[in-house]
Amino acid sequence: MSGFTAPHCGSLRAADVGNGVELYGWVAHRRDHGGLIFIDLRDRWGAVQVVFNTEVMPEAHRKASELRSEYVVRVKGEVTRRRTGSENPRMPTGEVEVAASELEVISAAKTPPFQIEDDVDADEALRLKYRYLDLRRPRMQQMLELRHKVVKVMHRYMDANEFIEVETPMLLKGTPEGSRDFIVPSRLHPGEFFALPQSPQQLKQLLMVAGIGRYYQIARCLRDEDLRADRVVEITQLDVEMSFCTEEDVFALIEGLWAKVWKELLAVDLPIPFPRIDMQECLLKYGTDKPDLRYDLEIADVTEALRQTESTVLRAPIEEGGVVRAVRFPDGHGLSRRELDELALMAKGAGAKGLAWIPGPLDKRMTEGERAAILSATKAGDGDLVLLVADRRRKAETVMGLLRREIARRRKLIRENEWRPLWVYPMYLFEEDDLGNLTYGHHPFTSPWPEDMDLIDTKPYQVRARAYDCVMNGVEIAGGSIRIHERGLQERVFEVLGLSKERIRSQFGHLLDAFEYGVPPHGGIASGIDRLMMVLAHTDNVRDVVPFPKTQSHQDLMLGAPSQVEPAQLEELHIQVVQPQKGTKTPS
């Protein structure tokens, strides 16, 4: 036997047979067969079987009899080939085992609150409380390693394209960028506050004013927003800005990056250039601004076909300026009444007044021509059902997009092994907020299409923006725009959004002043690395791909944060905490 080496547990193969090894790791499983004790020894690189033979090494065997799961140990021994028939093809190390000659218990462990294995059956809250144990699971370690490799590719690619990484500050001035700011009180300036960055947007534009030309950063951003499965309050994004660029330059840059990531990490060749679809067509066909093209269902506009229909539930919304949208449910004739009620409830939950379908009760209110037009528009055949929603355009699109995804899920139409990227471009400059007020579609620094400038006052919702999103399999993985670089135009957009001159000066004076000192045209994009990881790792929960995430109620269960602070700290910061009265709700 040759001298001892210290490889990783998961790296041993048949070529290592006869080598002496020294391994460090955690006891994943222990099996006692009397004279033989087997353990699976695990580290970040994988696991290998170690055998302790009482006849060969009685002292090591005695110590092995006291091992428990998650003990940290050091093992010395020789790599041997497993007996014929006892190989484990599910393990990369399954052809070999280590015949132990020495065992040292480095650290004992309590019984974990859940099994450290990929198919763990434990509540997410428990796993987050013991996240350091959850991260020992092989899949979680693979996620962290994949994330590391993705970021490594990004650094190499951006450097090769002459971008330089510039770190921007974390303590900023609060400005509206789409979500609530996290604010930080200033000790030296009582009553004044910093804001943590929602993004480095204004700073990277100022870097273009500074002549940097090509900037990028793996940026940490914080947004105090209500959480969903694909959102966290602490975001990591690839942030990019470049001068003297057009949309085409940004598209080519990002397509090349994704092609490199997918090729190097998944051995997949993405087709370049990515297809493009404008926002209006996207919302019409797919009912969402981030469509999944791995299934072929398209939503149809049947408004004109039903403008004179006798069906009041369909005609009335049209007369009020609304639309009727329809989508095919393959082989939907066989749906039970309970299943139809579930779909109707889903539509109402998304804001629709109701859901109609043909064949169904509506048939007697429709002419044969109206019915034929609907079947033709939706490409419905024998045995298919057609779902219809009549409402305001935006509401109808949202509801039909939800139903389209549900149909694909129920009928298993999604082609799981496909990668379908696309650009949604152009987008709209303005949209409605939850109260029906005018707000920005992307952010207020996005440039409108010059041809649409005369619509800003009369038809603001029709103003197109030089904004774009990159979507992969129904997930937005990057978004950006060509920016406004003229002071007068930037002020005009702020005014259309209802900002007073005083507020414009207070919140954006630094940017407007900079625009008077020679500003290159510029644009950029940001890609959420957390959401990108969700796509690459095939998970729909962002907390699976973030090392130490918060819960949906913004809590860190492991650290016990947020928490109260000492009164002396509050006094030093000139803060007095007023407890909410009983029965009052904290604003969401």
C-alpha positions as CSV (number, residue, x, y, z in Angstrom):
1,M,0.0,0.0,0.0
2,S,1.4,3.4,-1.0
3,G,1.6,6.5,1.2
4,F,-1.6,8.1,2.5
5,T,-3.3,10.9,0.5
6,A,-6.2,13.1,1.5
7,P,-8.7,13.0,-1.4
8,H,-12.4,14.0,-1.2
9,C,-14.9,11.3,-0.2
10,G,-16.8,11.6,-3.4
11,S,-13.8,11.5,-5.7
12,L,-12.7,7.9,-5.2
13,R,-13.1,5.6,-8.2
14,A,-11.9,2.1,-9.3
15,A,-8.6,3.6,-10.5
16,D,-7.8,4.4,-6.8
17,V,-7.9,0.8,-5.7
18,G,-4.8,-0.1,-3.7
19,N,-4.2,3.5,-2.6
20,G,-4.0,4.6,1.0
21,V,-6.3,7.5,1.9
22,E,-7.1,9.8,4.7
23,L,-10.7,11.1,4.6
24,Y,-12.6,13.7,6.6
25,G,-16.3,14.1,6.6
26,W,-19.7,13.5,8.2
27,V,-21.3,10.1,9.0
28,A,-24.3,10.0,6.7
29,H,-25.5,6.4,7.6
30,R,-24.2,3.6,9.7
31,R,-25.0,-0.1,9.3
32,D,-23.9,-2.7,11.9
33,H,-23.4,-6.2,10.7
34,G,-21.7,-7.6,13.8
35,G,-18.1,-8.2,12.8
36,L,-18.4,-5.7,10.0
37,I,-19.6,-2.1,10.4
38,F,-20.3,0.1,7.3
39,I,-20.7,3.8,7.2
40,D,-21.3,6.2,4.4
41,L,-18.9,9.1,4.8
42,R,-20.0,12.3,3.2
43,D,-18.4,15.6,2.3
44,R,-19.2,18.3,-0.2
45,W,-17.9,16.2,-3.1
46,G,-20.1,13.1,-2.3
47,A,-20.0,10.0,-0.2
48,V,-18.1,6.7,-0.1
49,Q,-18.6,3.5,1.9
50,V,-16.2,2.8,4.7
51,V,-15.9,-0.7,6.2
52,F,-14.6,-1.5,9.7
53,N,-13.6,-5.2,10.1
54,T,-13.3,-6.3,13.8
55,E,-10.8,-9.1,12.8
56,V,-8.5,-6.8,10.9
57,M,-8.7,-3.6,13.0
58,P,-10.5,-4.3,16.2
59,E,-9.9,-0.8,17.8
60,A,-11.2,1.0,14.7
61,H,-14.2,-1.4,14.7
62,R,-14.9,-0.6,18.4
63,K,-14.9,3.1,17.8
64,A,-17.1,2.7,14.8
65,S,-19.7,0.9,16.9
66,E,-20.2,4.3,18.8
67,L,-20.7,6.4,15.7
68,R,-24.0,8.2,15.1
69,S,-25.3,10.2,12.2
70,E,-23.6,13.6,11.6
71,Y,-20.5,12.8,13.7
72,V,-17.4,14.4,12.1
73,V,-14.6,11.9,11.7
74,R,-11.2,11.2,10.2
75,V,-10.7,7.9,8.6
76,K,-7.5,6.2,7.3
77,G,-7.6,3.1,5.2
78,E,-7.1,1.5,1.8
79,V,-9.3,1.8,-1.2
80,T,-10.6,-1.6,-2.2
81,R,-13.0,-2.9,-4.8
82,R,-16.4,-3.9,-3.5
83,R,-17.4,-7.6,-3.7
84,T,-19.1,-8.6,-6.9
85,G,-22.8,-8.0,-6.6
86,S,-22.5,-5.4,-3.8
87,E,-21.7,-2.5,-6.1
88,N,-23.9,0.6,-5.8
89,P,-24.6,2.1,-9.3
90,R,-26.5,5.0,-7.6
91,M,-23.3,6.3,-6.1
92,P,-20.4,7.6,-8.3
93,T,-18.1,5.8,-5.7
94,G,-20.2,2.7,-5.9
95,E,-17.5,0.4,-7.2
96,V,-15.2,0.9,-4.3
97,E,-15.1,1.1,-0.5
98,V,-12.4,2.1,2.0
99,A,-11.1,-0.6,4.4
100,A,-10.5,1.4,7.5
101,S,-7.4,1.0,9.6
102,E,-7.8,4.1,11.8
103,L,-10.8,6.2,13.0
104,E,-10.8,9.4,15.0
105,V,-14.0,11.1,16.2
106,I,-13.4,14.8,15.7
107,S,-16.8,16.1,16.7
108,A,-19.9,14.3,18.1
109,A,-23.4,15.4,17.1
110,K,-26.9,15.5,18.5
111,T,-29.6,13.7,16.6
112,P,-30.6,16.2,13.8
113,P,-34.2,17.5,13.8
114,F,-34.6,16.0,10.3
115,Q,-32.9,13.5,8.1
116,I,-29.9,15.0,6.2
117,E,-30.9,13.7,2.8
118,D,-32.5,15.0,-0.4
119,D,-35.9,13.5,0.1
120,V,-36.3,15.1,3.5
121,D,-39.9,15.2,4.8
122,A,-39.6,18.3,7.0
123,D,-41.5,21.6,7.2
124,E,-39.7,24.4,5.4
125,A,-39.7,26.5,8.6
126,L,-37.8,23.8,10.5
127,R,-35.3,23.5,7.7
128,L,-34.8,27.3,7.7
129,K,-34.3,27.4,11.4
130,Y,-31.6,24.8,11.0
131,R,-30.3,26.0,7.7
132,Y,-26.8,25.0,8.4
133,L,-28.0,21.4,8.6
134,D,-30.3,21.8,5.6
135,L,-27.3,23.0,3.5
136,R,-25.5,19.7,4.2
137,R,-28.0,17.9,2.0
138,P,-26.3,16.9,-1.3
139,R,-28.8,18.8,-3.5
140,M,-28.3,22.0,-1.5
141,Q,-24.6,21.7,-1.8
142,Q,-24.9,21.1,-5.6
143,M,-27.1,24.3,-5.7
144,L,-24.4,26.4,-4.1
145,E,-21.7,25.0,-6.3
146,L,-23.8,25.6,-9.4
147,R,-24.4,29.2,-8.3
148,H,-20.6,29.6,-7.8
149,K,-20.0,28.3,-11.3
150,V,-22.6,30.6,-12.9
151,V,-21.1,33.7,-11.3
152,K,-17.6,32.6,-12.3
153,V,-18.8,32.3,-15.9
154,M,-20.3,35.8,-15.6
155,H,-17.0,37.3,-14.4
156,R,-15.0,35.7,-17.2
157,Y,-17.5,36.7,-19.9
158,M,-17.9,40.3,-18.8
159,D,-14.1,40.7,-18.5
160,A,-13.6,39.3,-22.0
161,N,-16.1,41.9,-23.3
162,E,-14.1,44.8,-21.8
163,F,-16.5,45.5,-18.9
164,I,-15.0,46.5,-15.5
165,E,-16.6,45.7,-12.1
166,V,-17.3,48.8,-10.0
167,E,-18.7,48.4,-6.5
168,T,-21.4,50.9,-5.6
169,P,-22.4,52.0,-2.1
170,M,-25.0,50.3,0.1
171,L,-26.1,53.5,1.9
172,L,-28.0,55.7,-0.6
173,K,-30.7,58.3,-0.8
174,G,-34.2,56.9,-1.0
175,T,-35.9,57.3,-4.4
176,P,-38.9,55.5,-5.9
177,E,-37.8,52.4,-8.0
178,G,-40.8,50.1,-7.7
179,S,-40.7,48.8,-4.1
180,R,-40.4,50.0,-0.6
181,D,-37.0,51.0,0.6
182,F,-35.3,49.6,3.6
183,I,-34.2,52.6,5.6
184,V,-31.2,53.1,7.9
185,P,-31.2,55.9,10.6
186,S,-28.2,58.2,10.7
187,R,-26.5,58.5,14.1
188,L,-24.7,61.7,13.1
189,H,-27.6,63.4,11.4
190,P,-30.6,63.0,13.7
191,G,-34.0,62.5,12.0
192,E,-32.3,61.7,8.6
193,F,-32.1,58.3,7.0
194,F,-30.1,56.4,4.3
195,A,-31.9,53.9,2.1
196,L,-30.5,50.5,1.2
197,P,-30.3,50.0,-2.6
198,Q,-33.2,48.5,-4.5
199,S,-30.7,48.5,-7.4
200,P,-27.6,50.5,-8.4
201,Q,-29.7,52.1,-11.2
202,Q,-28.8,55.8,-10.8
203,L,-25.3,55.1,-9.8
204,K,-24.6,53.1,-12.9
205,Q,-26.0,55.8,-15.0
206,L,-23.7,58.3,-13.3
207,L,-20.8,55.9,-14.1
208,M,-21.7,56.4,-17.7
209,V,-21.6,60.2,-17.2
210,A,-18.2,59.5,-15.6
211,G,-17.0,57.9,-18.8
212,I,-16.6,54.3,-17.6
213,G,-18.3,53.1,-20.7
214,R,-18.8,49.5,-19.8
215,Y,-19.7,48.6,-16.2
216,Y,-20.9,45.5,-14.4
217,Q,-21.3,44.4,-10.8
218,I,-22.5,41.3,-9.0
219,A,-24.8,43.6,-6.9
220,R,-26.7,43.0,-3.6
221,C,-30.0,44.8,-3.7
222,L,-32.8,45.0,-1.0
223,R,-36.5,45.5,-1.6
224,D,-39.0,45.6,1.2
225,E,-41.8,43.9,-0.7
226,D,-44.2,41.1,0.0
227,L,-42.6,37.8,-0.8
228,R,-43.7,35.2,-3.3
229,A,-42.2,31.9,-4.2
230,D,-39.9,33.6,-6.8
231,R,-39.0,36.7,-4.6
232,V,-36.7,37.4,-1.7
233,V,-36.0,40.7,0.1
234,E,-32.2,40.3,-0.5
235,I,-31.4,40.0,-4.2
236,T,-28.2,39.3,-6.0
237,Q,-28.1,40.5,-9.6
238,L,-25.7,40.8,-12.4
239,D,-26.0,44.6,-13.1
240,V,-24.8,45.9,-16.5
241,E,-24.6,49.3,-18.1
242,M,-22.9,50.4,-21.3
243,S,-22.6,53.7,-23.2
244,F,-23.2,54.4,-26.9
245,C,-25.3,51.2,-27.2
246,T,-28.6,50.2,-28.8
247,E,-31.0,47.5,-27.8
248,E,-29.3,45.2,-30.3
249,D,-26.0,45.6,-28.4
250,V,-27.6,44.6,-25.2
251,F,-29.4,41.7,-26.8
252,A,-26.2,40.3,-28.3
253,L,-24.3,40.7,-25.1
254,I,-26.8,38.8,-23.0
255,E,-27.5,36.1,-25.6
256,G,-23.8,35.4,-25.7
257,L,-23.7,35.2,-21.9
258,W,-26.6,32.8,-21.6
259,A,-25.3,30.7,-24.4
260,K,-22.0,30.4,-22.5
261,V,-23.7,29.6,-19.2
262,W,-26.0,26.9,-20.7
263,K,-23.2,25.4,-22.8
264,E,-20.6,25.2,-20.0
265,L,-22.8,24.1,-17.2
266,L,-25.6,22.2,-18.9
267,A,-24.0,21.2,-22.2
268,V,-26.9,22.8,-24.0
269,D,-26.7,24.9,-27.2
270,L,-29.1,27.7,-27.0
271,P,-30.3,29.0,-30.4
272,I,-29.1,32.6,-31.1
273,P,-30.6,35.1,-31.7
274,F,-33.5,34.6,-29.3
275,P,-36.9,35.2,-30.8
276,R,-38.7,38.5,-30.0
277,I,-42.3,39.4,-29.3
278,D,-43.7,42.8,-28.5
279,M,-45.6,43.3,-25.3
280,Q,-49.0,43.8,-26.9
281,E,-48.8,40.5,-28.9
282,C,-47.3,38.7,-25.8
283,L,-50.2,39.7,-23.6
284,L,-52.7,38.8,-26.3
285,K,-51.3,35.3,-27.1
286,Y,-50.1,34.2,-23.7
287,G,-51.8,36.5,-21.1
288,T,-48.5,37.3,-19.4
289,D,-45.3,39.3,-20.0
290,K,-43.2,36.2,-19.3
291,P,-44.6,33.4,-21.4
292,D,-43.6,29.8,-21.3
293,L,-43.2,28.6,-24.9
294,R,-42.7,25.0,-24.0
295,Y,-46.4,24.3,-24.8
296,D,-48.4,25.6,-27.7
297,L,-51.6,26.9,-26.3
298,E,-52.4,30.4,-27.6
299,I,-55.1,32.8,-26.4
300,A,-57.4,34.1,-29.0
301,D,-59.2,37.5,-29.2
302,V,-62.8,36.8,-30.2
303,T,-64.2,40.2,-29.3
304,E,-65.3,41.1,-32.9
305,A,-66.9,37.8,-33.4
306,L,-69.1,38.3,-30.4
307,R,-69.8,42.1,-30.6
308,Q,-73.5,41.4,-31.6
309,T,-74.0,38.2,-29.6
310,E,-77.2,37.6,-27.7
311,S,-75.1,36.5,-24.6
312,T,-75.3,39.4,-22.3
313,V,-72.4,38.2,-20.1
314,L,-70.2,38.5,-23.2
315,R,-71.7,41.5,-25.0
316,A,-72.0,43.8,-22.0
317,P,-68.2,44.0,-21.3
318,I,-67.6,44.6,-25.0
319,E,-70.0,47.5,-24.9
320,E,-68.1,49.0,-22.0
321,G,-64.8,48.9,-23.9
322,G,-63.7,45.5,-22.8
323,V,-62.7,42.4,-24.7
324,V,-63.4,38.6,-24.9
325,R,-60.5,36.2,-24.8
326,A,-60.7,32.5,-25.4
327,V,-58.4,29.5,-25.0
328,R,-58.7,25.9,-25.9
329,F,-58.7,23.1,-23.3
330,P,-57.6,20.0,-25.1
331,D,-60.0,17.0,-24.6
332,G,-61.9,19.2,-22.2
333,H,-65.3,17.6,-23.0
334,G,-64.7,15.1,-20.2
335,L,-64.2,17.7,-17.4
336,S,-66.5,17.1,-14.5
337,R,-68.7,19.8,-13.1
338,R,-66.3,20.0,-10.1
339,E,-63.3,20.6,-12.3
340,L,-65.2,23.4,-14.2
341,D,-66.1,25.0,-10.9
342,E,-62.5,24.9,-9.8
343,L,-61.5,26.7,-13.0
344,A,-64.3,29.3,-12.5
345,L,-63.2,29.8,-8.9
346,M,-59.6,30.3,-10.1
347,A,-60.7,32.9,-12.7
348,K,-62.7,34.8,-10.1
349,G,-59.8,34.7,-7.7
350,A,-57.7,36.5,-10.4
351,G,-60.4,39.2,-10.6
352,A,-62.7,38.0,-13.4
353,K,-66.4,38.4,-13.0
354,G,-66.9,34.8,-14.2
355,L,-65.8,32.1,-16.6
356,A,-67.8,30.8,-19.6
357,W,-67.2,27.8,-21.8
358,I,-68.4,26.1,-25.0
359,P,-69.8,23.5,-25.4
360,G,-72.0,24.6,-22.5
361,P,-74.9,26.7,-21.3
362,L,-73.8,29.5,-23.6
363,D,-74.5,27.5,-26.7
364,K,-78.2,28.4,-26.8
365,R,-77.2,32.2,-26.7
366,M,-74.8,31.9,-29.7
367,T,-75.3,31.7,-33.4
368,E,-73.7,28.9,-35.3
369,G,-71.5,31.5,-36.9
370,E,-70.3,32.9,-33.6
371,R,-69.5,29.4,-32.3
372,A,-67.6,28.5,-35.5
373,A,-65.6,31.7,-35.3
374,I,-64.5,30.9,-31.7
375,L,-63.6,27.3,-32.6
376,S,-61.6,28.5,-35.6
377,A,-59.8,31.3,-33.6
378,T,-58.8,28.8,-30.8
379,K,-58.1,25.9,-33.2
380,A,-60.4,23.8,-31.1
381,G,-61.3,20.3,-32.4
382,D,-63.6,17.5,-31.5
383,G,-63.5,16.8,-27.8
384,D,-61.9,20.2,-26.9
385,L,-63.5,22.7,-24.6
386,V,-63.1,26.5,-25.1
387,L,-62.9,28.8,-22.0
388,L,-64.0,32.4,-22.4
389,V,-63.5,35.5,-20.2
390,A,-65.1,38.9,-20.9
391,D,-63.6,41.8,-19.1
392,R,-61.3,44.9,-19.3
393,R,-58.4,44.0,-21.6
394,R,-55.7,43.9,-18.9
395,K,-57.9,41.8,-16.5
396,A,-58.9,39.4,-19.3
397,E,-55.3,38.9,-20.3
398,T,-54.2,38.2,-16.7
399,V,-57.0,35.7,-16.1
400,M,-56.5,33.9,-19.4
401,G,-52.7,33.7,-18.8
402,L,-53.5,31.9,-15.5
403,L,-55.9,29.5,-17.1
404,R,-53.4,28.8,-19.9
405,R,-50.8,27.7,-17.4
406,E,-53.3,25.7,-15.5
407,I,-54.5,23.8,-18.6
408,A,-50.8,23.0,-19.5
409,R,-50.2,21.7,-16.0
410,R,-53.4,19.5,-15.9
411,R,-52.9,18.2,-19.4
412,K,-49.1,17.7,-18.9
413,L,-48.4,19.7,-22.0
414,I,-45.1,21.2,-20.8
415,R,-42.0,19.8,-22.6
416,E,-39.7,19.7,-19.6
417,N,-36.5,19.1,-21.5
418,E,-36.8,22.2,-23.7
419,W,-35.1,25.6,-23.2
420,R,-37.2,28.4,-24.8
421,P,-35.7,31.9,-24.4
422,L,-37.2,35.0,-25.9
423,W,-37.1,38.8,-25.6
424,V,-40.3,40.7,-24.8
425,Y,-39.7,44.0,-26.6
426,P,-40.8,46.7,-26.8
427,M,-42.7,47.2,-23.6
428,Y,-44.9,50.0,-22.3
429,L,-43.6,53.1,-20.6
430,F,-46.5,53.5,-18.2
431,E,-49.0,51.2,-16.5
432,E,-51.7,51.3,-13.8
433,D,-50.9,50.7,-10.1
434,D,-53.2,48.8,-7.8
435,L,-55.3,52.0,-7.3
436,G,-55.6,52.8,-11.0
437,N,-53.1,55.6,-11.0
438,L,-50.4,56.1,-13.6
439,T,-47.1,54.6,-12.7
440,Y,-44.0,53.5,-14.7
441,G,-43.8,50.2,-16.3
442,H,-40.1,49.5,-15.8
443,H,-38.6,52.5,-13.9
444,P,-38.8,56.2,-14.5
445,F,-35.4,56.4,-16.2
446,T,-36.5,54.3,-19.2
447,S,-36.5,56.1,-22.6
448,P,-39.9,56.3,-24.5
449,W,-40.0,55.6,-28.2
450,P,-39.5,59.0,-29.9
451,E,-42.4,58.2,-32.3
452,D,-44.8,57.9,-29.3
453,M,-43.8,61.1,-27.5
454,D,-47.0,63.0,-28.7
455,L,-49.1,60.3,-26.9
456,I,-47.7,61.0,-23.4
457,D,-50.4,63.5,-22.5
458,T,-53.4,62.0,-24.3
459,K,-52.8,58.2,-24.4
460,P,-50.0,57.5,-21.9
461,Y,-50.8,53.8,-21.7
462,Q,-50.0,53.4,-25.5
463,V,-46.5,55.0,-25.2
464,R,-44.0,52.3,-25.9
465,A,-40.7,52.1,-24.0
466,R,-37.2,51.1,-25.1
467,A,-37.4,48.4,-22.4
468,Y,-36.9,44.7,-22.7
469,D,-37.2,41.5,-20.7
470,C,-35.4,38.3,-21.3
471,V,-37.6,35.3,-20.5
472,M,-36.7,31.7,-20.2
473,N,-39.4,29.0,-19.8
474,G,-41.9,31.3,-18.3
475,V,-39.4,33.1,-15.9
476,E,-38.1,36.6,-16.3
477,I,-34.3,36.2,-16.0
478,A,-33.2,39.7,-17.0
479,G,-34.7,43.1,-17.7
480,G,-33.4,46.4,-18.8
481,S,-33.8,49.4,-21.0
482,I,-32.2,52.2,-23.0
483,R,-32.2,55.1,-20.6
484,I,-33.2,58.8,-20.9
485,H,-30.0,60.9,-21.2
486,E,-31.5,64.3,-21.7
487,R,-32.4,66.4,-18.7
488,G,-35.5,68.0,-20.3
489,L,-37.0,64.6,-21.3
490,Q,-36.3,63.1,-17.9
491,E,-38.0,66.0,-16.1
492,R,-41.0,65.6,-18.5
493,V,-41.5,61.9,-17.6
494,F,-41.3,62.7,-13.9
495,E,-44.0,65.4,-14.4
496,V,-46.3,63.0,-16.3
497,L,-46.0,60.6,-13.3
498,G,-47.3,63.3,-11.1
499,L,-44.1,64.4,-9.3
500,S,-44.0,68.0,-8.3
501,K,-41.0,70.2,-9.2
502,E,-40.0,70.3,-5.5
503,R,-40.0,66.5,-5.3
504,I,-38.2,66.1,-8.6
505,R,-35.5,68.4,-7.3
506,S,-35.3,66.8,-3.9
507,Q,-35.1,63.2,-5.1
508,F,-33.4,63.4,-8.5
509,G,-31.5,66.7,-8.5
510,H,-28.2,64.9,-8.4
511,L,-29.0,63.0,-11.6
512,L,-30.5,66.0,-13.4
513,D,-27.5,68.1,-12.6
514,A,-25.2,65.4,-13.9
515,F,-27.1,65.4,-17.2
516,E,-25.8,68.9,-17.9
517,Y,-22.2,67.8,-18.1
518,G,-22.1,65.8,-21.3
519,V,-24.0,62.5,-21.1
520,P,-23.5,59.6,-23.6
521,P,-26.6,57.7,-24.7
522,H,-26.6,54.5,-22.6
523,G,-28.6,51.5,-21.6
524,G,-28.3,48.3,-19.7
525,I,-29.8,45.3,-18.1
526,A,-29.9,43.4,-14.8
527,S,-30.3,39.7,-14.3
528,G,-31.5,38.3,-11.0
529,I,-29.1,35.5,-10.2
530,D,-31.5,34.0,-7.7
531,R,-34.3,33.7,-10.3
532,L,-31.8,32.5,-12.9
533,M,-30.7,29.8,-10.5
534,M,-34.3,28.7,-10.1
535,V,-34.5,28.1,-13.8
536,L,-31.2,26.2,-14.0
537,A,-32.0,24.1,-11.0
538,H,-35.6,23.3,-12.0
539,T,-37.2,24.6,-8.8
540,D,-40.1,27.0,-8.3
541,N,-39.1,28.1,-4.8
542,V,-36.3,30.8,-4.7
543,R,-35.5,29.8,-1.1
544,D,-34.0,26.5,-2.5
545,V,-31.3,28.5,-4.3
546,V,-30.4,31.2,-1.7
547,P,-28.0,30.1,1.0
548,F,-29.7,31.9,3.9
549,P,-33.1,33.1,2.9
550,K,-35.8,34.9,4.9
551,T,-39.3,33.5,5.2
552,Q,-42.3,35.0,3.4
553,S,-42.9,37.1,6.6
554,H,-39.3,38.6,6.3
555,Q,-37.9,36.6,9.2
556,D,-34.6,34.8,9.6
557,L,-35.6,31.8,11.7
558,M,-32.0,30.7,12.1
559,L,-30.6,34.0,13.5
560,G,-33.9,35.1,15.1
561,A,-34.1,38.3,13.1
562,P,-35.5,40.9,13.1
563,S,-35.1,41.4,16.8
564,Q,-35.4,44.2,19.3
565,V,-32.3,46.3,20.1
566,E,-31.1,47.8,23.3
567,P,-32.7,51.1,24.4
568,A,-29.3,52.7,24.4
569,Q,-28.9,52.0,20.7
570,L,-32.3,53.6,20.0
571,E,-31.4,56.6,22.1
572,E,-28.1,57.0,20.2
573,L,-30.0,56.9,16.9
574,H,-32.7,59.4,18.2
575,I,-35.4,56.8,17.6
576,Q,-38.4,56.2,19.8
577,V,-40.4,53.0,19.1
578,V,-44.2,53.4,19.4
579,Q,-45.9,50.0,19.8
580,P,-49.0,49.4,17.6
581,Q,-52.3,49.6,19.4
582,K,-54.2,46.3,20.0
583,G,-56.3,45.4,17.0
584,T,-54.5,47.5,14.5
585,K,-52.8,45.8,11.5
586,T,-49.3,46.4,10.4
587,P,-49.4,47.9,6.8
588,S,-48.5,45.4,4.2
